[in-house]
Amino acid sequence: MILSGPEIRRQVECDGITVTPFDPDHINPNSIDLTLGDTILRYRNEVIDPREEQDVEEITIPRTGLLLEPLGFCLGSSREIVGSTEFVPMVHAKSSTARAGLFVHVTADLIDIGSIGTVTFQLFSTLPLKIFPGMRLAQMTFWKPQGDIVLYRGKYQGSKGPRKSMIFRDPFWQSLSPVG
């Protein structure tokens, strides 16, 4: 069951959902808009080896905008700290963003219940596109879970700003021979 916009607002007001800062004007019929933070990350390595921590370049998005090149990938984040211990959030591009050729969360739209922090956006531009700090880039829906709830306690908990992949911390890699 997806929550309606008025129910999202009610849950924010009674602390069932965290959205900080909260702007009631960002409520939609069944979602809430998320805005882009001031920073993006770009991976420096040409090849991403999931066994190794990756080096990133941190770029402040100027108020005049930052051009995303076609077929370029970077990580951004929501300005808002969001999450819930009662509902399952999902992140989607706003349709206006998608129609401008920007993928916001192509494959990682599910946010685990109990995860509270900024949302890292995986930004992939299909066209030359300028992004601006504070622009409404994505929207979040909230879903009522069924069954016992086990809260998220993973490596991205409490995120602030964009977070690079920490796949190298997964236990799977400990069972393999060292890199080299």
C-alpha positions in Angstrom: 0.0 0.0 0.0 1.4 3.4 -1.1 0.9 6.4 1.2 -1.0 9.4 -0.2 0.5 12.9 -0.1 -1.7 13.9 2.8 -0.8 10.8 4.7 2.9 11.4 4.1 2.5 14.9 5.6 0.6 13.5 8.6 3.3 10.9 9.2 6.1 13.6 9.0 4.2 15.7 11.5 3.8 12.7 13.9 7.4 11.5 13.3 6.4 8.3 11.5 8.5 9.6 8.5 11.6 11.8 8.7 12.0 14.6 6.2 14.3 17.4 7.4 14.0 20.1 6.3 10.3 19.6 5.5 8.6 21.8 3.0 4.8 21.1 2.7 4.9 22.6 -0.8 6.9 19.6 -1.9 4.1 17.1 -1.2 2.5 15.5 -4.3 -0.6 13.3 -4.6 1.5 10.2 -3.5 5.1 11.4 -3.0 7.3 14.1 -1.7 9.9 16.0 -3.8 13.6 15.8 -2.9 16.0 18.5 -3.8 19.6 18.3 -5.0 22.4 19.1 -2.5 25.4 21.2 -3.2 28.0 18.5 -3.9 28.6 15.7 -6.4 31.2 13.0 -6.5 32.9 11.6 -9.6 35.0 8.5 -9.6 38.6 9.1 -10.6 39.5 5.5 -11.7 38.7 4.4 -15.2 37.9 0.9 -13.9 35.9 0.3 -10.8 37.2 -2.7 -8.9 34.6 -3.6 -6.3 37.3 -5.1 -4.0 39.0 -1.8 -3.5 37.9 1.5 -2.1 37.5 4.0 -4.9 39.0 7.5 -5.1 36.5 10.3 -5.9 36.6 13.9 -6.8 34.3 16.1 -4.8 32.8 19.0 -6.8 30.7 21.8 -5.4 27.8 22.6 -7.7 27.9 26.3 -8.5 24.8 28.4 -8.2 25.1 29.0 -11.9 24.8 25.2 -12.5 27.0 22.3 -13.4 26.9 20.7 -16.9 26.5 17.0 -16.9 28.0 15.5 -20.1 26.0 12.9 -22.1 26.6 9.3 -20.8 28.4 10.7 -17.7 27.9 9.3 -14.3 28.2 11.0 -10.9 26.8 10.8 -7.4 24.7 13.5 -5.9 22.5 13.6 -2.8 19.3 15.0 -1.4 19.4 18.1 0.8 16.8 16.4 2.9 17.5 13.8 5.5 14.8 11.2 4.9 13.7 7.8 6.1 11.3 5.9 8.3 11.2 3.1 10.8 7.6 2.4 9.9 7.4 2.7 6.1 9.6 1.6 3.1 10.8 4.6 1.1 11.4 4.4 -2.7 13.2 7.0 -4.8 12.1 7.9 -8.3 13.1 10.6 -10.7 10.5 13.4 -11.2 8.9 13.0 -14.6 10.3 16.4 -15.6 13.8 15.3 -14.7 13.4 12.1 -16.7 12.0 14.0 -19.6 15.1 16.1 -19.6 17.2 13.0 -20.1 18.5 12.5 -16.5 18.3 9.1 -14.8 18.3 9.7 -11.0 18.0 6.2 -9.5 18.1 3.7 -12.3 18.6 0.5 -10.3 18.7 1.4 -6.6 15.4 2.9 -5.8 14.6 0.9 -2.7 15.6 2.5 0.6 15.6 -0.1 3.5 13.2 0.5 6.3 15.1 2.1 9.2 17.7 3.8 6.9 17.7 7.5 7.8 20.0 10.0 6.1 20.4 11.9 2.8 19.7 9.9 -0.3 22.6 9.3 -2.7 21.4 9.8 -6.3 23.1 7.9 -9.0 23.0 10.5 -11.8 23.3 9.4 -15.4 22.7 12.0 -18.0 21.7 11.0 -21.5 21.9 14.5 -22.9 24.0 17.6 -22.0 22.1 18.9 -18.9 22.7 21.5 -16.3 21.9 20.7 -12.7 21.6 23.3 -9.9 21.8 23.0 -6.1 18.3 22.9 -4.6 16.5 21.9 -7.8 13.6 19.4 -7.4 15.3 16.3 -8.8 13.6 13.3 -7.4 10.5 12.2 -5.4 10.1 9.7 -2.7 7.1 7.4 -2.1 6.4 5.4 1.1 5.0 1.9 1.3 3.5 0.1 4.3 5.4 -3.2 4.9 3.7 -6.5 5.8 5.2 -8.8 8.3 7.9 -8.4 10.9 10.1 -5.4 10.6 13.9 -5.6 10.8 15.5 -2.2 10.7 18.4 -1.3 8.4 21.7 -1.1 10.2 24.1 -1.1 7.2 27.1 0.8 6.0 25.2 3.8 4.6 23.2 4.5 7.8 23.2 8.2 8.7 24.6 9.3 5.3 25.2 13.0 4.9 25.9 14.1 1.3 26.6 11.8 -1.6 28.3 8.5 -0.6 30.5 6.5 -2.9 30.1 2.7 -3.2 31.3 0.8 -0.2 30.9 -2.6 -1.8 34.5 -3.3 -0.9 33.3 -3.7 2.7 31.0 -6.6 1.9 31.9 -9.8 3.6 32.0 -11.6 0.2 35.4 -10.0 -0.6 36.9 -11.3 2.6 36.6 -14.9 1.4 38.6 -14.2 -1.8 42.4 -13.9 -2.2 43.9 -10.5 -1.9 44.0 -8.0 -4.7 47.1 -8.0 -6.6 
